[in-house]
């Protein structure tokens, strides 16, 4: 037997549902009246007139509501409150898209909507509803960008996508910029089957065509292809290879017995105050470890110039550029949103999920980064002519 509280809740739901139905019905009648240009029951010389109703079930966040959609004789009336072929109201659609943006799968959303609202939606219908995001995504991906960015971080994150009956690991290229106002901005996503210099060049040419004339510093993770692409698109930019990535890659090939000591010696290199001090530490590091780990020494020497770029800058700017931690943090948030989806049905579904996650992330990026006034004054000294020129 239902408790008084349950009965009360059901009564309230029924009243709300009745009110929603009544409101929708009145709105549709008002729409038709405005379309025809005269109220119901008034005589008119117009050749068009009312022509009965169509029964229609609409899913709302108050449950399923049956309404009567008025018709006109010329079949020209297009209602806006509940559009033709629309079976889910805008407010419920917005809630579904919000759940999708939080990383929920269509099955998860189906269960939540049914549990909370008592409305049954198929996963395919939910998928179609999220298509509303696509025009916004396309507009966002092609929006104009500022002329100058102080730092741009480039990175790549991988997702499993179904394509032509096969499951393929796809690379999603992520680009984040720091504007001259000190605010961070996700510039876009690009998707491909693998990382390559030619694809990265395409990405950079895309952001160039959208307005970016100059970038002072690119911060990259050390994968192949970055430098060639940057040199081709932005020949005057500095390139900083992520030191943290280099350290991780180094320790991957070091015996656990040596990791602590070797890590301490590495800190003498990247934690130095000047490039001269770092070079001297590197010399000592090589003499000590070359016989045991020649491949480690070879890697550091091969990447030395790109790893040490940050020593040309003041300490405050160094902290921003010597690591890709910022973009890795963003990628980790993307992964958190997409964790529930082990497999995406298409490239578009990946981009939709990341786009909604990006909007959530950027909503919190309202203020300049810490110490921006000081950093900007240093950038003016270093790049004043390029700032003024753009």
VENJOUR-V314182 format. One record per residue. N is the residue number from 1. RES is the residue in one small letter. PSI is psi in whole degrees, -180 to 180 (999 if undefined). OMEGA is omega in radians with two decimals (* if undefined). Layout:
# VENJOUR-V314182
n:res:psi:omega
N:RES:PSI:OMEGA
N:RES:PSI:OMEGA
This chain:
# VENJOUR-V314182
n:res:psi:omega
1:x:135:-3.12
2:x:143:3.11
3:x:159:3.09
4:x:-35:-3.13
5:x:-43:3.13
6:x:-42:3.11
7:x:-42:3.13
8:x:-45:-3.14
9:x:-44:3.14
10:x:-38:3.11
11:x:-42:3.14
12:x:-45:3.12
13:x:-42:-3.14
14:x:-40:3.13
15:x:-42:3.12
16:x:-44:3.14
17:x:-42:3.13
18:x:-41:-3.14
19:x:-42:3.11
20:x:-46:3.14
21:x:-46:-3.12
22:x:-43:-3.13
23:x:-45:3.13
24:x:-43:-3.11
25:x:-45:-3.14
26:x:-39:-3.14
27:x:-40:3.12
28:x:-42:3.12
29:x:-41:-3.14
30:x:-37:3.11
31:x:-46:-3.13
32:x:-39:3.12
33:x:-43:3.13
34:x:-37:-3.13
35:x:-44:-3.11
36:x:-30:3.11
37:x:9:3.09
38:x:150:-3.09
39:x:167:-3.14
40:x:144:3.10
41:x:-2:3.11
42:x:137:3.12
43:x:141:-3.13
44:x:158:3.10
45:x:-2:-3.10
46:x:144:3.13
47:x:-19:3.12
48:x:148:-3.13
49:x:175:3.11
50:x:151:-3.09
51:x:52:3.08
52:x:-157:-3.02
53:x:157:2.92
54:x:135:3.06
55:x:140:-3.10
56:x:138:3.04
57:x:130:-3.13
58:x:134:3.09
59:x:125:3.11
60:x:174:3.10
61:x:6:3.00
62:x:5:-3.12
63:x:-173:3.13
64:x:132:-3.09
65:x:133:3.09
66:x:125:-3.11
67:x:164:3.09
68:x:115:-3.10
69:x:117:-3.10
70:x:149:-3.14
71:x:160:2.98
72:x:159:-3.04
73:x:-32:-3.10
74:x:-3:-3.14
75:x:39:3.12
76:x:-10:-3.08
77:x:123:3.11
78:x:96:-3.11
79:x:146:3.14
80:x:-30:-3.13
81:x:-50:3.04
82:x:102:-3.04
83:x:160:3.06
84:x:138:-3.13
85:x:4:3.07
86:x:128:-3.13
87:x:-6:3.13
88:x:128:-3.09
89:x:158:-3.05
90:x:-43:-3.07
91:x:-39:3.11
92:x:-37:3.07
93:x:-43:3.13
94:x:-39:3.12
95:x:-40:3.13
96:x:-44:3.14
97:x:-37:3.10
98:x:-42:3.09
99:x:-39:3.11
100:x:-39:-3.14
101:x:-25:3.11
102:x:0:3.06
103:x:9:-3.12
104:x:146:3.10
105:x:166:3.12
106:x:-33:3.10
107:x:-43:3.11
108:x:-46:-3.10
109:x:-41:3.11
110:x:-47:-3.11
111:x:-42:-3.11
112:x:-47:-3.12
113:x:-39:3.13
114:x:-42:-3.13
115:x:-44:-3.03
116:x:-44:-3.01
117:x:-11:-3.11
118:x:25:-3.10
119:x:130:3.13
120:x:122:3.09
121:x:136:3.10
122:x:152:3.08
123:x:-36:3.14
124:x:-37:3.10
125:x:-43:3.12
126:x:-42:3.12
127:x:-41:3.14
128:x:-37:3.14
129:x:-37:-3.14
130:x:-10:3.08
131:x:-18:3.09
132:x:-22:-3.14
133:x:-30:-2.95
134:x:-49:3.12
135:x:-38:3.10
136:x:-40:3.10
137:x:-47:-3.12
138:x:-40:3.11
139:x:-42:-3.13
140:x:-40:-3.11
141:x:-23:-3.10
142:x:9:-3.09
143:x:150:3.09
144:x:147:3.13
145:x:164:3.14
146:x:162:-3.08
147:x:-31:-3.06
148:x:136:2.98
149:x:134:-3.09
150:x:-45:3.10
151:x:140:2.98
152:x:131:3.10
153:x:134:3.11
154:x:136:3.09
155:x:178:-3.05
156:x:139:3.09
157:x:145:-3.02
158:x:142:3.09
159:x:151:3.11
160:x:124:-3.04
161:x:138:3.08
162:x:131:3.14
163:x:120:3.14
164:x:45:3.08
165:x:-3:3.13
166:x:155:3.06
167:x:122:-3.04
168:x:141:3.00
169:x:116:-3.14
170:x:140:3.08
171:x:127:3.03
172:x:116:-3.12
173:x:127:-3.10
174:x:133:3.14
175:x:126:3.12
176:x:136:-3.13
177:x:153:3.01
178:x:113:-3.06
179:x:175:3.13
180:x:-6:3.04
181:x:2:3.11
182:x:8:-3.12
183:x:142:3.12
184:x:152:-3.11
185:x:130:3.02
186:x:116:-3.01
187:x:-23:3.10
188:x:176:3.07
189:x:146:3.04
190:x:141:-3.02
191:x:137:-3.14
192:x:168:-3.12
193:x:-28:3.14
194:x:159:3.07
195:x:141:3.06
196:x:158:-3.14
197:x:-36:-3.12
198:x:-38:3.13
199:x:-42:3.11
200:x:-36:3.09
201:x:-39:3.07
202:x:-40:3.11
203:x:-48:-3.11
204:x:-37:3.07
205:x:-31:3.09
206:x:-50:-3.12
207:x:-28:3.08
208:x:-43:3.14
209:x:-22:3.12
210:x:4:2.97
211:x:-12:-3.09
212:x:109:-3.12
213:x:-31:-3.03
214:x:143:3.05
215:x:127:-3.10
216:x:-46:-3.04
217:x:135:2.95
218:x:131:3.07
219:x:120:-3.02
220:x:166:-3.02
221:x:1:3.07
222:x:-4:3.10
223:x:158:-3.10
224:x:148:3.06
225:x:-26:-3.08
226:x:-54:-2.99
227:x:-46:-3.13
228:x:-43:-3.13
229:x:-43:-3.12
230:x:-44:-3.14
231:x:-35:-3.13
232:x:-38:-3.05
233:x:-40:-3.09
234:x:77:-3.01
235:x:-20:-3.10
236:x:1:-3.10
237:x:147:2.99
238:x:147:3.12
239:x:124:3.09
240:x:118:3.06
241:x:138:-3.07
242:x:119:-3.13
243:x:-36:-3.11
244:x:-41:3.07
245:x:-41:-3.14
246:x:-41:3.13
247:x:-45:3.13
248:x:-46:3.14
249:x:-35:3.11
250:x:-51:-3.06
251:x:-20:3.12
252:x:-27:-3.08
253:x:16:-3.10
254:x:138:3.10
255:x:144:-3.11
256:x:-27:3.13
257:x:-30:-3.05
258:x:-10:-2.98
259:x:-44:-3.07
260:x:-47:-3.10
261:x:-44:-3.13
262:x:-37:3.09
263:x:-40:3.13
264:x:-40:3.12
265:x:-36:3.09
266:x:-37:-3.14
267:x:-31:3.08
268:x:-24:3.12
269:x:-62:-3.02
270:x:-17:3.12
271:x:8:-3.13
272:x:162:-3.13
273:x:-30:-3.11
274:x:165:3.11
275:x:-36:3.12
276:x:-44:3.12
277:x:-40:3.12
278:x:-40:3.14
279:x:-41:3.11
280:x:-40:3.11
281:x:-37:3.11
282:x:-38:3.12
283:x:-46:3.12
284:x:-39:3.13
285:x:-43:-3.13
286:x:-46:-3.12
287:x:-36:-3.07
288:x:-38:-2.94
289:x:-6:-3.02
290:x:-36:-3.11
291:x:-31:-3.10
292:x:-37:-3.09
293:x:67:-3.11
294:x:-33:-3.13
295:x:-32:3.10
296:x:-47:3.13
297:x:-43:-3.13
298:x:-42:-3.14
299:x:-46:-3.13
300:x:-40:-3.12
301:x:-37:-3.14
302:x:-34:-3.10
303:x:7:-2.97
304:x:-49:-3.05
305:x:-45:-3.13
306:x:-32:3.14
307:x:-31:-3.03
308:x:7:-3.12
309:x:-38:-3.01
310:x:-18:3.12
311:x:-13:3.10
312:x:-3:-3.04
313:x:159:3.04
314:x:160:-3.05
315:x:-42:-3.08
316:x:-37:3.13
317:x:-34:3.11
318:x:-43:-3.08
319:x:-30:-3.13
320:x:-35:-2.90
321:x:-22:-2.98
322:x:-7:3.12
323:x:151:3.08
324:x:27:-3.10
325:x:-36:-3.11
326:x:-52:-3.10
327:x:-31:3.07
328:x:-37:3.09
329:x:-41:3.09
330:x:-44:3.13
331:x:-35:3.11
332:x:-33:3.08
333:x:-37:3.06
334:x:-44:-3.12
335:x:-36:3.13
336:x:-41:3.14
337:x:-35:-3.04
338:x:5:-3.10
339:x:-36:-3.09
340:x:-8:-3.09
341:x:96:-3.13
342:x:-23:-3.08
343:x:133:3.09
344:x:141:-3.10
345:x:-18:-3.11
346:x:166:3.06
347:x:-41:-3.10
348:x:-38:-3.14
349:x:-34:3.07
350:x:-50:-3.08
351:x:-36:3.10
352:x:-47:-3.12
353:x:-43:-3.12
354:x:-36:3.12
355:x:-47:3.13
356:x:-38:3.09
357:x:-39:3.14
358:x:-41:3.11
359:x:-40:3.11
360:x:-43:-3.13
361:x:-48:-3.07
362:x:-23:3.12
363:x:-24:3.13
364:x:-9:-3.13
365:x:66:-3.06
366:x:-18:-3.06
367:x:156:3.04
368:x:159:3.13
369:x:165:-3.11
370:x:140:3.10
371:x:29:-3.07
372:x:-38:-3.14
373:x:-45:3.12
374:x:-46:-3.13
375:x:-41:-3.12
376:x:-41:3.13
377:x:-35:3.09
378:x:-39:3.11
379:x:-35:3.11
380:x:-41:3.12
381:x:-42:-3.08
382:x:-38:-3.00
383:x:29:-3.04
384:x:-44:-3.11
385:x:-37:-3.13
386:x:-32:3.06
387:x:-47:-3.12
388:x:-36:-3.11
389:x:-24:-3.12
390:x:999:*
